[in-house]
């Protein structure tokens, strides 16, 4: 018994598609024409006799036998007991109608394909031999009655048998190719569905990652600054009310900036700190905010000539600066000074943020979400992040982003005087 081949699909996936059977209408037409021609030949083969009626009756019984049982088996993919029953009944009816009317052997043109399409080839060959040689047997038994030589039908039967086998091989091959093509089409459909589902999930994951990074770089850092400023104001509210008022004023400013950042990243627009100014100016504003929040000595400097950068590069470097500044606030205990250095090279831009805090051992697992998010964001534009630190020796975070000449072609370079000094000195010059 042949069963449908296993496609390796899981239980939740639909079974392989059945081969298309639209062509089967043509076969139905061929079967109907074969039946009608054989019936007409029987009817006009001689005067009305009981043998003639029996032949036409046996021939007609093939029609419901085919329609009720054979048609479904011919379009299926499994061989079983029903196939053998159908083949036996079909050959029996063919032999019966041929016994009563030798001209009925014309119906072999329809019987042979039905045997081939409902049985494995080896079994079909045996049943085809019975069907093709039965007219020879009838001729041999009834040669005197029919008035023909006993073996006159043998050459034609052997030729018909050979052609039936060739037809069977061709039909089996076409059917197998049709099923294989249907299985490939079904596998392709399932693969396309899996790819679409994975792409959808990847898109959702990427969007979640983007939102997580934006929230971390804007809202989370802003809230951290606000909490630090409010705590500082609480500790100074009695002894230094002016300082407390300054801290609260700064907290309100940070809250407004964070709200603006939140609105902008939801709309996927340019960060407000980059609107209407250069990247260097945005970096200096971040340094000024660190001075206002912590009182650290923050020195900013620019090396090389500042040049217009693509907006994705500006955003990545600004977010990296924000993350580095946030890490100084949270982790650089005992720090007194921070250096921020921007370097414009011919084919890259570097941002270095270095503090003189307590540092840490780089071999340990110190990458929190912020550093992981920074690395992922920088990697999206083929940049690199390096973190250097040692206990008691401070921490340095450097971001390097390649810049292609195409991204700045035709743009006029903006000269920037390399300067070093405290953030307060930068504000004085501004």
C-alpha positions in Angstrom: 0.0 0.0 0.0 1.4 3.4 -0.9 0.9 6.3 1.4 1.5 10.0 0.8 5.2 10.9 1.2 6.2 12.7 4.3 7.1 16.3 3.6 8.7 16.9 6.9 6.1 19.5 7.9 5.0 19.9 11.4 1.6 18.9 12.7 0.3 22.5 12.5 1.2 23.0 8.9 -1.3 22.1 6.1 -0.6 18.9 4.1 1.0 19.1 0.8 -1.2 20.5 -2.0 -2.8 17.9 -4.2 -1.8 18.2 -7.8 -4.1 20.2 -10.0 -6.9 18.2 -11.5 -8.4 20.8 -13.8 -7.2 18.7 -16.7 -9.5 15.8 -15.5 -12.4 17.4 -17.3 -10.6 16.5 -20.6 -10.3 12.9 -19.5 -14.0 12.8 -18.6 -14.7 13.9 -22.2 -12.4 11.3 -23.6 -14.0 8.6 -21.5 -17.5 9.7 -22.7 -16.5 9.7 -26.4 -14.9 6.2 -26.0 -18.0 4.9 -24.4 -20.3 6.4 -27.1 -18.2 5.2 -30.0 -18.0 1.6 -28.6 -21.7 1.6 -28.0 -22.4 2.8 -31.5 -20.1 0.2 -33.0 -21.9 -2.5 -31.0 -25.3 -1.3 -32.0 -24.5 -1.3 -35.7 -22.4 -4.5 -35.6 -25.5 -6.6 -36.5 -29.2 -7.1 -35.9 -30.6 -6.8 -32.4 -29.6 -9.9 -30.4 -29.4 -10.9 -26.8 -25.6 -11.0 -27.0 -25.6 -7.5 -28.4 -27.8 -6.2 -25.6 -25.7 -8.0 -23.0 -22.5 -6.4 -24.5 -24.1 -2.9 -24.4 -25.4 -3.5 -20.9 -22.0 -4.6 -19.6 -20.3 -1.7 -21.4 -22.9 0.8 -19.8 -22.2 -0.6 -16.3 -18.6 0.7 -16.7 -19.9 4.3 -16.6 -21.3 4.2 -13.0 -18.4 2.0 -11.9 -16.0 4.7 -13.0 -18.1 7.6 -11.8 -18.8 6.2 -8.4 -15.5 4.6 -7.5 -12.8 5.0 -10.1 -12.8 8.8 -10.6 -11.9 9.5 -7.0 -9.2 6.9 -7.0 -7.7 8.3 -10.2 -7.3 11.7 -8.7 -5.9 10.4 -5.3 -2.3 9.8 -4.3 -2.8 6.6 -2.2 -3.1 3.0 -3.4 -5.2 0.6 -1.4 -7.8 -2.2 -1.4 -10.3 0.0 -3.3 -7.9 0.4 -6.2 -7.7 -3.4 -6.6 -11.5 -3.8 -6.3 -12.0 -1.1 -9.0 -9.4 -2.7 -11.3 -10.9 -6.1 -10.9 -14.4 -4.9 -11.6 -13.3 -2.8 -14.5 -11.5 -5.7 -16.2 -14.4 -8.0 -15.5 -16.9 -5.7 -17.2 -14.6 -5.2 -20.1 -14.1 -9.0 -20.5 -17.9 -9.5 -20.3 -18.7 -6.9 -22.9 -15.9 -8.2 -25.2 -17.2 -11.8 -24.8 -20.6 -10.8 -26.1 -19.3 -8.4 -28.7 -15.6 -8.6 -29.9 -15.9 -5.1 -31.3 -16.2 -3.9 -27.6 -12.4 -4.3 -27.4 -12.3 -0.7 -28.8 -13.2 0.4 -25.2 -9.6 -0.7 -24.3 -8.6 2.9 -25.2 -10.4 4.1 -22.1 -9.9 1.0 -19.9 -6.1 1.0 -20.2 -5.5 4.6 -18.9 -7.9 3.9 -16.0 -5.9 0.9 -14.9 -2.7 2.8 -15.2 -3.9 5.8 -13.2 -5.4 3.7 -10.3 -2.7 1.1 -9.8 1.0 1.0 -9.2 2.8 0.3 -12.5 3.7 -3.3 -11.7 0.1 -4.2 -10.9 -1.1 -2.2 -13.9 1.1 -4.2 -16.2 -0.5 -7.5 -15.1 -4.1 -6.2 -15.4 -3.2 -4.7 -18.8 -2.0 -8.1 -20.0 -5.4 -9.6 -19.0 -7.3 -6.9 -20.8 -5.2 -6.9 -24.0 -5.0 -10.7 -24.3 -8.7 -11.5 -23.5 -9.8 -10.5 -27.1 -7.2 -13.1 -28.4 -8.8 -15.7 -26.1 -12.2 -14.9 -27.4 -11.0 -15.1 -31.0 -9.4 -18.5 -30.3 -12.5 -20.0 -28.5 -15.1 -18.6 -30.9 -13.1 -18.6 -34.2 -15.5 -20.8 -36.0 -18.5 -18.8 -34.9 -16.9 -15.5 -35.7 -15.4 -16.8 -39.0 -11.9 -15.5 -38.4 -8.5 -17.3 -37.8 -7.9 -18.1 -34.1 -4.7 -16.0 -33.7 -5.7 -13.1 -36.0 -6.1 -10.7 -33.0 -2.8 -11.6 -31.5 -0.5 -9.1 -33.3 -3.0 -6.2 -32.7 -3.3 -7.2 -29.0 0.5 -7.4 -28.5 0.9 -4.0 -30.1 -1.9 -2.6 -28.0 -0.3 -4.1 -24.9 3.1 -2.5 -25.7 1.5 0.9 -26.4 -0.4 0.6 -23.1 2.8 0.1 -21.2 4.5 3.1 -22.9 1.4 5.1 -22.2 1.5 4.0 -18.5 5.1 5.0 -18.1 4.4 8.4 -19.6 1.3 9.0 -17.5 3.1 8.0 -14.3 6.0 10.3 -15.1 3.6 13.2 -15.8 1.6 12.5 -12.7 4.8 12.3 -10.5 6.1 15.6 -11.9 2.8 17.2 -11.3 2.8 16.1 -7.7 6.4 17.1 -7.2 5.6 20.5 -8.7 2.6 20.9 -6.4 4.7 19.9 -3.4 7.4 22.4 -4.4 4.8 25.1 -4.8 3.3 24.3 -1.4 6.7 24.3 0.2 7.5 27.7 -1.5 4.2 29.0 -0.1 5.0 27.8 3.4 8.5 29.3 3.1 7.2 32.6 1.9 4.8 32.6 4.9 7.6 31.8 7.3 9.8 34.5 5.7 7.0 37.1 6.0 6.3 36.1 9.6 10.0 36.3 10.5 10.3 39.6 8.7 7.3 40.9 10.6 8.7 39.7 13.9 12.2 41.1 13.1 10.5 44.5 12.2 8.7 44.5 15.5 11.9 43.6 17.4 13.9 46.3 15.6 11.2 48.9 16.4 11.1 47.8 20.0 14.9 48.1 20.2 14.8 51.5 18.6 12.1 52.7 21.0 14.0 51.2 24.0 17.2 53.0 22.9 15.4 56.3 22.4 13.6 56.0 25.7 16.9 55.2 27.4 18.8 58.0 25.7 16.1 60.7 26.3 13.4 60.0 29.0 15.5 57.7 31.2 18.5 60.0 31.3 16.4 63.1 31.7 14.5 61.6 34.6 17.8 60.6 36.2 19.0 64.1 35.9 15.8 65.5 37.3 16.0 63.1 40.3 19.6 64.2 41.0 18.7 67.9 40.8 15.6 67.5 43.0 17.7 65.6 45.6 20.3 68.3 45.5 17.6 71.0 45.9 16.2 69.2 48.9 19.6 69.1 50.6 20.1 72.8 50.0 16.6 74.1 50.5 17.4 75.3 54.1 21.0 76.2 54.0 21.3 77.5 50.4 17.9 78.4 49.1 19.5 80.2 46.0 21.3 77.0 45.0 18.1 75.0 45.6 16.2 77.3 43.4 18.9 77.0 40.7 18.7 73.2 40.9 14.9 73.3 40.6 15.1 75.7 37.7 17.6 73.3 36.0 15.3 70.3 36.7 12.4 72.1 35.0 14.6 72.9 32.0 15.7 69.2 31.8 12.0 68.1 32.0 11.0 70.4 29.1 13.9 69.2 27.0 13.1 65.5 27.8 9.4 66.1 26.8 10.5 67.7 23.5 12.8 64.8 22.9 10.0 62.3 23.6 7.7 64.0 21.2 10.3 64.2 18.5 11.4 60.5 18.6 7.8 59.4 18.5 7.4 61.3 15.3 10.9 60.0 14.2 12.1 63.6 13.5 15.4 65.3 14.0 16.3 65.6 17.7 15.7 69.2 18.9 19.3 69.6 20.0 20.5 69.1 16.4 17.9 71.4 14.9 19.3 74.8 14.0 22.9 74.0 15.0 25.9 71.7 14.4 26.8 68.5 16.0 29.7 70.2 17.9 27.3 72.8 19.4 24.9 69.9 20.5 27.9 68.1 22.1 28.9 71.3 23.9 25.4 71.8 25.2 25.5 68.3 26.7 28.8 69.2 28.3 27.2 72.3 29.7 24.4 70.3 31.1 26.8 68.0 32.9 28.5 71.0 34.5 25.2 72.4 35.6 24.1 69.1 37.1 27.3 67.9 38.8 29.7 70.8 39.0 32.4 68.8 37.3 35.2 70.4 35.4 34.2 69.5 31.8 36.7 70.4 29.0 35.6 70.2 25.4 37.8 70.4 22.4 37.5 69.9 18.6 40.3 68.6 16.4 40.4 69.0 12.7 37.8 70.8 10.6 34.2 70.3 11.3 32.2 69.3 8.2 28.5 68.6 7.5 27.6 65.1 8.4 24.7 62.9 7.3 21.8 63.2 9.8 22.1 59.5 10.9 25.7 60.1 11.8 24.8 63.2 13.8 22.1 61.4 15.7 24.3 58.4 16.5 27.1 60.6 17.8 24.7 62.8 19.8 23.1 59.7 21.4 26.5 58.3 22.2 27.5 61.6 23.9 24.3 61.5 25.9 24.9 57.9 27.0 28.6 58.7 27.9 27.5 61.7 30.0 24.8 59.7 31.7 27.4 57.1 32.6 29.6 59.8 34.1 26.7 61.0 36.3 25.9 57.5 37.5 29.2 55.7 37.7 32.2 58.0 37.8 32.3 58.3 41.6 35.1 60.6 42.8 35.5 62.1 39.3 36.7 65.8 39.2 37.2 66.4 35.5 35.9 65.2 32.2 37.4 65.6 28.8 35.2 65.6 25.7 37.1 65.5 22.4 35.7 65.5 18.9 38.1 64.6 16.1 37.2 65.1 12.4 39.4 62.9 10.2 39.4 62.5 6.5 37.2 59.5 6.5 35.9 59.3 10.0 34.6 61.2 13.1 35.7 60.3 16.6 34.1 61.2 19.9 36.0 60.6 23.1 34.6 61.1 26.6 37.1 60.5 29.3 36.7 61.0 33.1 39.1 60.6 36.0 36.7 58.6 38.2 37.3 55.3 40.0 37.1 53.3 36.9 36.6 49.5 36.6 38.1 46.3 35.3 37.2 46.0 31.6 37.5 42.2 31.7 34.3 42.1 33.8 30.8 42.2 32.5 30.2 45.9 32.8 28.1 46.5 29.7 24.7 47.6 30.9 21.8 48.3 28.6 23.2 51.8 27.8 26.5 50.6 26.5 24.9 47.7 24.6 22.4 50.1 23.0 25.3 52.5 22.1 27.2 49.6 20.5 24.1 48.5 18.6 23.3 52.0 17.4 26.9 52.7 16.3 27.1 49.3 14.5 24.1 50.2 12.4 26.2 52.8 10.6 29.3 50.6 10.6 31.0 52.4 13.5 32.8 51.0 16.5 32.8 51.7 20.2 35.8 51.1 22.5 35.8 51.3 26.3 39.0 51.6 28.2 39.2 51.7 32.0 41.3 50.5 35.0 40.6 50.7 38.7 41.5 54.2 40.0 42.5 55.3 36.5 39.2 56.6 35.1 37.2 55.5 32.1 37.4 56.5 28.4 34.6 55.8 25.9 35.5 56.4 22.2 33.1 56.2 19.3 34.5 56.1 15.8 32.1 56.5 12.8 33.3 56.2 9.2 32.2 59.0 6.9 32.2 58.4 3.1 33.2 61.3 0.9 29.9 60.9 -0.9 28.1 61.9 2.2 29.8 65.3 2.3 30.6 65.8 -1.4 30.1 69.4 -2.5 29.6 70.6 1.1 31.6 73.5 2.3 33.9 72.7 5.2 33.2 74.8 8.3 36.4 75.8 10.0 36.5 75.3 13.7 39.4 76.5 15.8 40.7 73.7 18.0 40.0 74.9 21.5 40.3 73.5 25.0 38.9 74.8 28.2 36.2 74.4 30.6 32.6 74.4 29.6 32.2 77.7 31.3 34.9 79.2 29.0 33.1 77.8 26.0 29.9 79.5 27.1 31.8 82.8 27.6 33.1 82.6 24.0 29.6 81.7 22.7 
